[in-house]
Amino acid sequence: MDRSPCILSFQEPHELGRVIAFCGNAPVGRIYPLGDGRATWALDLTDDRGTARSVQAAQDALSEAFGRWLSTARLGQT
């Protein structure tokens, strides 16, 4: 069975600029631009969240948190 890691992708489906992070077809996180260049982000799989200097920085932070979650989740596999 192939256990390839999920690739995180970002989609901006709303006119207000909310960005949704997907693992395949499953939404796993979100980013909300604050209007002053900064953005808040949250990984829905954990309590990881924060504020970043830009949407791109928020995507990077969310990707890093998702990577940590993937690593942790694989520790319990046999």
Residue pairs with C-beta under 8 A, 6 or more apart in sequence:
3 77
5 70
6 23
6 24
6 70
7 23
8 21
8 22
8 23
8 28
8 62
8 63
8 66
9 21
9 22
10 19
10 20
10 21
10 22
10 31
10 59
11 19
11 20
11 22
12 18
12 19
12 20
13 20
17 32
17 33
17 55
18 30
18 31
18 32
18 33
19 30
19 31
19 32
19 33
19 39
19 55
19 58
19 59
20 27
20 29
20 30
20 31
21 27
21 28
21 29
21 30
21 31
21 43
21 59
21 62
21 63
21 66
22 28
23 66
27 44
28 43
28 44
28 45
28 66
29 41
29 42
29 43
29 44
29 45
29 62
29 65
29 66
30 41
30 42
30 44
31 39
31 40
31 41
31 55
31 58
31 59
31 62
32 39
32 40
32 41
33 39
33 55
34 40
34 51
37 53
37 54
38 51
38 52
38 53
38 54
39 51
39 52
39 54
39 55
39 57
39 58
40 49
40 50
40 51
40 52
40 58
41 49
41 50
41 51
41 52
41 58
41 59
41 61
41 62
42 48
42 49
42 62
43 49
43 62
43 65
43 66
43 69
45 66
45 69
46 65
46 69
48 62
48 65
48 68
48 69
50 58
50 61
51 58
52 58
52 60
52 61
